[in-house]
Amino acid sequence: MKEREYHFKIHSISRFIIAISLILSTLSILMSNYLPKTENEIVSILQFAVIFLTSFYIANQAAMAKVKVVLSKEGITHIWIRKFLISRGNDIKIP
């Protein structure tokens, strides 16, 4: 049997929700305290959009892991290429 490799991206919804909640709450507190208040609605909407999109991207990266699965004659090997944030998963080998 020829050795085959498969690459997967795993997304964790619970980690995404926790990360985006923490990031948005922190950034909203910082934004209300340190950004100047403006009367212009367009600038306010743009500020919110930039903060929301940045938070979404960071939370998405924090909630994603990359895995390589190798099928060979010896068995199946599950190798973490990039683990979840604050995760201690080990590589798995199934003979």
Secondary structure as the mmCIF struct_conf table of DSSP 4:
data_model
#
loop_
_struct_conf.conf_type_id
_struct_conf.id
_struct_conf.beg_label_comp_id
_struct_conf.beg_label_asym_id
_struct_conf.beg_label_seq_id
_struct_conf.end_label_comp_id
_struct_conf.end_label_asym_id
_struct_conf.end_label_seq_id
STRN STRN1 ARG A 4 HIS A 11
HELX_RH_AL_P HELX_RH_AL_P1 ILE A 13 TYR A 34
BEND BEND1 LEU A 35 LEU A 35
HELX_LH_PP_P HELX_LH_PP_P1 PRO A 36 LYS A 37
BEND BEND2 GLU A 39 GLU A 39
HELX_RH_AL_P HELX_RH_AL_P2 GLU A 41 ALA A 62
TURN_TY1_P TURN_TY1_P1 ALA A 63 ALA A 63
STRN STRN2 MET A 64 SER A 72
TURN_TY1_P TURN_TY1_P2 LYS A 73 GLU A 74
STRN STRN3 GLY A 75 ARG A 82
HELX_LH_PP_P HELX_LH_PP_P2 LYS A 83 PHE A 84
TURN_TY1_P TURN_TY1_P3 LEU A 85 ILE A 86
HELX_LH_PP_P HELX_LH_PP_P3 GLY A 89 ASP A 91
STRN STRN4 ILE A 92 ILE A 94
#
